[in-house]
Amino acid sequence: MHRSLAASLIAAIAAGIAAGPAVAADEVALPADQRTALSLSIYADGWALIWDRRAATLVDGANRVAFEGVSRQMLPSSAMLEAAPGLRLVDIDYNFALLTPDALLRRSLGKTVGVVRMHPTTGEETIDKATVLAVSQGVVLKIGDRVETSPPGRLVFYDLPADLRAQPTMLATVASDGGGRKELGLGYLTRGLGWAADYVAQWDTASSRIDLTGRATLTNTTGVDFPGADVALIAGSVRREEQPVPAAPPEAMGRMRAAPMMADAKAMPVRETFADLHLYRVPGKVGLADQQTRQVTLLAANGLPVTRDYVSEAGIAAFRQGGEPQPTHPEVRLRFAAGQPGSGATPLPAGIIRVYATSGEGPPRLVGEDRIDHTPAGAPVTVSPGEAFDVTVLRRQTDFKTAGLPENVSESAWTIEVRNASGKAATVRIVEIAPGDWTVLSETAPHEKQTVDRLVWQVTAPPNGSAQLSYRVRVQL
């Protein structure tokens, strides 16, 4: 669309919004400033349940009410109306016809508009009458006895279509037993509101303890503001069936503004169990504007004992000869319980945990991050922030044979060397993953059968030294 034309459309629409779109004479508008309560139940999958209560002056009998400013991404079929005593719901529908430049132009098809021209010298404006012939691939106008596709001026519109609204609106017909001031509550599901948990773990390597802070990041891309809301965050897995919903407005991408994080422990949400899920009530009223992201602190647990393990996993090449051995570094795995000594345990919603290490002087520094699943209160948490730089594991296949053995049976022998370049002893959990039925024929150290397909050895390498493990295994597929 031509830039001047687009500008004129926007100007015309702005004027129409200021005047307010025409509505049916018997329609009762419920703007946001008539809201008496607002509740947001926000889920981690990008959905939320909105309960919006507003007051209206109704007449006896049928009333057509309009909840203005609902989410642009609402699921219309989920709408619920909670009425005061003496009110009965007759029907409910969602008005998707928004006042946009394209909608205004399409509603003018076959109608008369004005084309404003400005004299290049005097600046005097004149208006020519024009008929809108087409709008599908650019505007086509008939001005007098000629047809133009690029109007030499800006367009003005002489009326505002009654079915176009400045903001998404939920319409409902309610029957009232008597007139007067009454409250109605609208509930609906919407996309565009979500939250995600993330954690900061400050690991004191000297004392082997972790200070854990959990935070919730709230995001609003619904196309509407939610001021002064009661907010509850729902943690857990909620089954969803795919539903067609309006797409997010294009302007929702890439324009996020952040609000300060609420870090005061007194402002942390209050947790409670809720229908096999966990619910976090954010204290006070929360304002969440469209395109806004803000953080709240979920939990804080200090002095959690942590253990560090080195783990090296590999699959046994049961039916082929191994190639040239490649050195690997074992994973660093930190294990701690989701609780604070002396104050009980706490559940951890799924999210990303970032581990910062402190040792001696200097600020905490990032050593890695990992994702954790929903973790019940008191359950162990295992985080793998990265690999051990100074510890190396080298696997060598020293023998392989199938001759003289039954079909689908093989034997292989392995030597695993753990090299330690640090000044402290390092114990590595060697995990070998075996296919089919397996039997260890010989080994230089006893193994543990962790699962049906996992053999585990503990190998300790001295400071600045190395240690070896050898074993022979028979595998049948």
N, C-alpha and C positions, 0 to 999 in steps of 0.2 A: 504494500500500500504506500502511496506517495506520502512523504514526510509531512508536508503541510496539511494534507487531508487527515492523516492520523492525529496531528495536533489539534485540528479543528474538532474532530470527533471527541477527543478527550476533553476539550474545553466545553463542548456542548453537554457531555455527560456530567461533568462536574457541576454545571449549572442545574441540570436535572436532579442530581443528588441533593443539592442544597435545597431545592424546592420540594423534594420528596416525591417518589413515584405515586401515581394515582392508585387508589385501592377502592375496593367495593365499599359502598356507604355503610353497610352493616358490619364491616370488618373491624375487629378490635386489635389494634397494634400493641404488641408487648415488646417494647425496646429493651435493650440491656439495662438501661438506668432504672427499670422497674423490677430488677432482679432482687429477690429477698434472700436467696441462698444459692451457692454454687459448690458442687462436689465433684471431684475428679478421682476416679479409680484408674490408675495408670498401670498398664501391664508392660512387661519387658519385650513383647513382640511387636511393639508399635501401635497397639490398640489401646483404647481407653473407654471407660463407661462414664458418661456425663449425666449428672442430675442437676437440672437448672430450674429453680423455682422463681416464678414471677407473679406479681399481683396485677389484677385487672378489674375494671368496673364493668360488670356484665348486666344484661337485661334479662327479664324473665322470659324463658323460652330458649330458642336456638340462638347461639352466638358463634360467629366465625372469628377465631382468634389466630393471631400470627406471631409466632416466636421468631423475632428477628435476630440475625447474627449468630445462627448456629454454625457448626463446623462445615466447611466446604467438602470434607471427606467423610461425612457421616454415612452410616449404613441405614438407609431409610426404613428397611424392613424391621430394624431393631427398635424402632421408636415406641416408647411407652408414655402414657399420660397418667399422671397421678393427680386426681382431682379432689378438691375439698368436698365435704359432705354437701349433698344437694346438687352436685354436678355429675353429668353422665356423658361419656364420650360417644359421639355419633360416628365420626370418621376422622382420619388423619392423613395428610400427604405432605410431600416435600417439594418445594418450588425450586427447580434448578435454573429457571430462566433469570439469569443475572444481567444487570445493566452493564454491558461491555460495548466497546466501539463496534465490534463485529455484530453483536446482537441488535444494536440500534440501527445499524445500516441495513441488516436483513429485514427488520420490521418495516423499513421504509421502502421496500421493493414495490414499485408501481405507484408510489406516492410522490408528492411534490416536496422538494427541499430547496434551500436557497444556496446560491453560489456567490460568495462575497469576493469582489474584486477591489483592489486598492490602486488608485491612480499613482503611477511611479513618481510624479512630480509634486502633486498637491497633497497626496495622502488621502484624498477623499475616497470613501468606500461606496460602492454600488452593489446591489443585490439583484441577481438574475434568477428567475424561477427555472427549475429543472425537474425532470422526472427521472427517478431511479429505474433504469432498465434491467440491470444485472449487477450481481455482487459476488458471484462465485469465484472468479479468478481476477479480482480487481473491479473497481466500480466503473459502471458504464452509465452515462447520463445523456438525456435528450434535452438540449438547451435551444429553445426556438425551433429552427428547422434543421439543426445539425446534431450529430451524435459525437460525444467526446468521451475518451477513456482516461484522460488525465486532466481533471478540471483545473482551470487556471485560477485557483483561489481556494478558499476554505469553505467547507460546507456548514450550513446551519440547519437545524431541524425545528419544525414548528410545533411538534407535540412529543410527549413522552409516553410510549406504549404502557398501558395499564398493567400488562403482565410481566414487565421487567422490573426487577427489584435491585436496589443498591447492594444488598447482602443476602446470602442464603437464608431462606425462611421456611420454617415448619408451620404448616397450616392445620388447624383442627377445628372441627365443629363440635361444640359441647352444648348440652341442654341443661339449663339452670332452673332450679325450683326457686324462683324469686330473684330479684336483682340485687345489686350491691357489689361491694369490694370483696373479691375472693382470690385465692391463690391456686395456681396450677403448677404442677411439676412435670417437666419434660425430661425423660431419660432416653439416651440413645448411645449406641456404640459408634466410634469413629476411629479412623486411621489418623496418623500424623501426630499422635501424642505417645511418647514412649519413654522408657528409662533403661539405663544400663548400669550395672554395678562394676566398680573397679576398686582395686585395693592398692595401698602403699604399705609395703613391708620393709621396715628398717631393721636390718640384720646386724646385730653386734657380734662379729666373729670371735671376739675375745671371750665374751660371756655365754655364747651360744644361745642367745635369746632374740626374739623378734617382737617389735612393736608394730601392731597391725591396725591400720585405719581403713575402714570401708566407706566408700562414697557412692552416691547415686547421681548420675547425670540425667537430668530431665530435658527433653527436647519437644518443642511445639512447632509443627509445620502444618497446622490445620487450616491456616488462612484466617483465623479469628483469635482475638485476645481472650484470656481467661483471668480476669483480675479478682483478687481477694477470694481465692478458692480454698476449700478444705481438700487437701491432697492426701491420698493413700496410695502407696506403692505396693503392687501385688507381686510376690516372688514365687516362682514355681512354674510348672508346665501346664498350660491350658490348651486343650484341644480346640482347633479351629477348622471349620469347613470353609472352603474357598467361596467367596461371595463377590459379585460384581459391585464395585464401588467407584465413585467419581475419582478421576486421577488428581494428583496433587497439582496445584497451579505451578506453571513453569517458574515463576519468580521465587518459588520456595527453595530452589537449589542455590546453594552458595552464598546465602545471606544470613548467617547466624550471628547473633550478638550474645555475648556471654554476660551473665549476672554473677556477682560475687558468690563464692562458696560459703555456705553456712557451716562454720567449723566449730562453733561453740557447743560443748558437750551438752549444755542445757537445752539446746535447740535440736538435738538429735531425735529422729522419729521414734515413736513408741511402737515396739513390735508386739504382735499378737498372732496366734494361730487362727486360720480362717479356712474352713472347708478343705482340709488337707493341703492348704497353701500357707504362706506367711504374708502378713499384711503389716506394712509400716505406715503409721499415721504421722505425717509431718506436722509438727506443732505450729499453731498460729495460722494466719491466712497467708497464702502464697499467691503471688502474681506471676503468671506465665504468659508473656506476650507472644504473639505470632512471630516466628523466626527466632525465638529466644532459646538459649540453652543456659541452664543453671545447675549448680551442684548443691547437694545437701549431704551432710555426714550421716552415714548409716550406723556405724559402730566404731568403737575404739577399744582395743585390747592390748595391754602392755605387758612385757616380760614373759612372753610365751616361750617355753623351752623348745628348742629346735635341734634336730639331729641332721647331720649331713652325710649322705651316702654317695659313693661313686658307683655307677652301674654301666656295664658294657654288655649290650645284647647283640646277638648275631644268630642267623639260621645256619644249621648244619647242612653242608652240601653232601647229602647222603648218597647220591647216585651220579656223581661226577667228580673228577679230580679238581681240587682247588688250584687256582692260578697263583700268581705272585702275591704274597701277603701285603696288605695295605695297612699301615698304622692308623689307628683311630684313637679318639679321646673319649673317655667315659663321660656320661651325663652326670652333672651335679644334681642331686635330688635332695631337697630340703623337706623335712617332715615335721609337722607340729599339729597340735589339736586346736580345733576351733573354739577356744574358750580362754578365759582369763583366770589365773589362779585366785581362789578365794571369792570369786563373784559369779561362778557358774559359767556354763558354756553358752555359746550363741551360734545359731545357724549362719551359713554364708551363702547368699544367693550367687548364682553362676556369674562369672565375670573375669576380667583380666586382672592379674596380680603382678605388680612391678616390684622387684626386689632391689633395695638399695643397701649397700654394705657400708658399715663403719668399722674402723679398726685404728686405734690410736688417734692422731691428730687429723684434721681435715674434715670437710663436710661429707655427708653420705653420697655415694656414687652408685649409679645404676649398674647392676651386674647381669640383669636379664629380666625377662617377663614370661609369663605362662598364663594359660586359661584354666580356671577351675570350674567344675560342675557344681550344681546345687549340693551343698554339704550340710547334713543335719548337725544339730548342736552336739559338740563333743566328739564328732567323727574326725579321724585323721585327715590331714590335708597334705598332699604331696605336690611340690612345685619343682619344675625343672627349668631353672633360669638360664642354663647354658652348659658348656663342657669344661672339664678340668684341663687347664693349659699345660701343667707340668706332668701330667700322668698320661702315658701312652700304652695302648694295648695292641699287641701284634699276634694275630692268629696264623698258624702254619699247619697245613695238612701234611703229615709225615708219612702216611700210608693210605692206600685205597685198594680194595679188591672186591671182586664179585666171583672170580674163578673158584670152582669147587663149592659154591654156596647155592642154596635153592633159588628158584626164580623169584625176582623182586626182593632179594636180600643182598645187602652190602655191608662191608665193614670199612671203617675209616678211623684213622688215628690222628690226634691233634695235639699240638703243643701251643699253649697260650702264654705269652710273656707279658708281664706287667712291668713297665719301666717308670721309675719315679725320679723326677729331677728336682723335687722340692726338698726342703730340709726337715720334713716331718714324714713319718711313716704314713703310707696310703693303702687303705683296704678297698679293693674293688670287688663288687659283686659281678661275677662272670655268669651271664645268662646265655645258655645255648638252647636254641629252639629246634627240637627234633621232630621230623614228620613220622607218621605211621606208628608202628610198634617198635620200641627201642629197648635195648639192653646194654648197660655199661659193662664191658668185659674187663676193663682194668682202669685204674685211676691213681694218681699220686696223692690225692686228697679226697675225702668223702664228699659226695654231692648231696644236695637236697632236691627232692622232687617237688618243685613249686606248684606245677599244674601238670596235666596229662602230657603236655608237650614241652615242658620247660625244666631244664637241669640247671641248678645253681651251685656255684662254688664261691667261696670267699678266698681271695688271694691278697696277701699283704706284702707290699714291697717296702723295704727299708728306706730310710732317707738316702737320697742320691744313689739308689741301687735298683735292683730288679728282682723279680721272682717269677717262677714258672709253674705251670700246671700242665700235666699231660694226661690224656685219657684215650681209650679206644671204645667205640660204640658200634653195635650191630643194629641195623635198621631194616625192617620189613614193611613194605607198603601193601 
